[in-house]
């Protein structure tokens, strides 16, 4: 029996609608489970149960001719979203849910300081298969920087090169050498995360930089590891906002840090 492309697409659309409805139903049940765990004074995160769900999904996928590794990754993302909804539901009643251990969702990107941006772009594109997504410039004596956003699958790296010896990126390389300049972690609730970090006396560089669809906050560089951490929350913005980047580097310039 021959099926036309429009007919196939209609069937796909119908299946997509069913999938979304099932996800909605699953998330509803997860929130009911969260309330039940709260009443029973049980921890929200239960690693053994999470592993059981992912293993079962992989087994079911294999029986249906679907890649088990893909199924595990898919259910990991579904579980992440369920946990986010549970945290939001219970967060009003439990202040322990506002720390990074509960709020962190994923590594959003890794910023890598390089000496030669063009050579780095070529290397990551040709040797590793990354795609150049976006280029951006920041002006300023200490904040001057050229950057390139590179992506491969769900992995994003941002290559950064200083535009002068005085720039933050150039000074970072002079002190630590080229490499990971900062690690960006996406969180569910940035305000709650900041409150927790303040209580922990974390050395914060910026307040929350609020852009359209993108909120960001940065720590000062941790001297022992040389690492700076960015915490961010996204709504509609999947990339980076020029005003946010400028605000960060202005803060670094004011404080004389890199």
N, C-alpha and C positions, 0 to 999 in steps of 0.2 A: 504494500500500500504506500503510495507516494504522498508525502506530507509537504505542503508548501512552507517556505520560510516564514511568512506571516502567521501561519498556523502554529509553527514551532515556537515562535516568539510569544504568541498568546498563551500557550501552555506554560512557557517559562515564567511569564508574568503571573499566571495563576499560582504556580508553585512558590514564587517569591512571596506572594501575598499570604499563602499558608505558612511559610517559614517565619515571616514576621509575626503573624498571629501566635504561632507556637512559642516564639521567643518571648512575646509579651506575657503569655500564660506562664512560662517558666520563671520569668523574673518576678511575677506576682507570687508564685509559690515560694520563691527564695526569700522574699520579704516576709511572708508569713512564717517561714522557718526561722528567720532572724528574730522575730518577736517571741517565738517559742523558745529559742536558745536564751534570749534575754530573761524570760520568766524562769527558766531552769538554771540560770546563772552559769551557762556554758559559754566557752569562748566562741567568738564569731568565726575565727579562722581555725579550721580543722584539717591539717595537712593530709591525714590519712584518708579522709573522705574525698578531698580534692583529687588525690592520686587515683582513688578508686573510680571516680567519675571519668577521668581522662583515659584510664586503662580500658574501661568498659566501652567508651566511645571508639577507641582505636580498634578493639576487637570487633565491634559491630561494623565499623567501616570496612575492615578487611573482608568480612563476610559478604559485603555488598559491592566489592570491587573498588572501594574508595581507599586512597592512600592513608594508612593508619597514622603516619606522622602528621599529615595534614589535619586529620581529625583531632589529634591531640592538641595541635596548635590552635585549631578553631575553638575547641572546648576550653582551652586555657583563656582565650579572649572572652568567651561567654562567662566563664567563672569570674574573671576580673571585673566585668561589668556588673555581675550579680553582687560581688563584694562591695563595689562602689555604691550600689543602691542600698545595700544593707547598712553601710557606714552612714550614708545620708539619713536613713531612717532612724538609726539608733544614736546618731551623733548628738541630737538634741538632749539626750539623757545621759550620755556617757562621755565625759571629757577625755578619757583615755584613748578615744578613737581619733584624736586629732594629730597624732604624731606621724612621722614619716613611715614608721613600720606599718601603719594602717592606711595612710594616705597615698603612698607612692604607687603609681600605676605602671610606669615603664620608663626606660631610658629614651628620652625624646631625641637627643642628638649628642654627639661628641664633637667638641671644637678642637682642632689640631693646629698648633702654631707651626708654620713652615718658613723656611728661608726664601724659597722661590715658588711663588704661587703657580705660575704657568707650568713649571716642571711637575709640581705636585698634582695639578689637575690632570695632566697627561698621564702620570703614573697611575693614579687611582682609576682613571678611565680605561687605560690600555691593559694594565696588569691585573686589575681586580674586577673590571666590568661595571664600575660605578658610572652613573649618568650625571652630567652637569645640569643642575636644575635652575640655578639662579646665581647671579653675581651681584655684589653690592659694595659700595664704597662709603667709608665714614671719614669725615674731615676733622682735623684738629691736630695741634702740635703733639700732644700725648695720646690722643684717641685715634689718630690717623690709621686706617686699616683698609685693606682690600680683602674681600672674602668670597668664597665660592661654596655653594651648597651642593653636595654630591649625594646621590641616593642610589640604593640597590635593594630592591624588595622593600622590606619594612625598616631598613637601616639607613639612617641619615648621619652624615658627617659634614662638618663645616670647616673648610680649610681657611686659615687666616694668616695674612702677612702684614707686618707693619710697614708704613709708608716712609718712616724716618727712624734714625737710631733712637730718638726720644719717645717713640710711640710705645704704648703699653705692650703690644705684642712683641716688638723688637727687644724691649727690656726683659720680657719673660724669657725669650730665647737666650739672651745673654746670661741670665741667671740660672735657668734650668735646662737649656738646650731645646731643640725642636721636639714636639710631641704633644700629648694631650694637654690642652690649655685649660679647658673646663669640661665638666660633665653636667648635662642638663637632664633633670628628672621631672617628668610630668606627674602632678599630684591632682587629687580629686578636689580638694578644698584648700586653696593657697592661704587664705586668711587663717584657717585653723592650723595649718602647718607652720605658719610664721609665729603664731602665738605659742606653739609648743617649742619652737627653736629659741624664742626669746626667753622662755622659762629655763631652757637648758643653757642659757648664756652663750649661745652660738654667736660667733663674730660675724655679724651681718654687715654687708657693704651698702645695700640699698633698701629702701622701703619697697613696697610692691609697685612696680611700674605697670600702670594700667593702660593698655591699648585696646583697640577695637577687636574683641574676640581673642585677645592674648594678654595674660597677666604674667609678669616675671619678677623674680627676686633673686639677688645674688649674695653669696657669702664672700668674705675676704678670703684670700688664699691661705690655706692651712700650711704652716711653715714646714712641718715635718715631711709631708707627702708632696708639697708643692701644688696641691689641688684646690681649685675653686669649684664650688657647686652652684649651679643655677637650679632654682625651683620654678616651675611654670604650670599654669593651668590654661587650657585651650577651650574655646567654645566653637567659634566659627572659623578662626584663623588657623590654617595648617602650616603656614610658613613663618616668616619673621617680619616684624614691623620696623620700618626705618626709624620711627620716633623712639621706639623702645631701645633699639641698639644705640642710638645717639645718647639717650638718657643714661644708659649703663656707662658708656665711656666718659661722659661728663662727670659722673659720680667718681669714677676711678681717677680722673684727672684732678678733681677737687681734693681727693684724699691722698694723691700721690702714690697710688698703689697700682699694681699690674698683675 
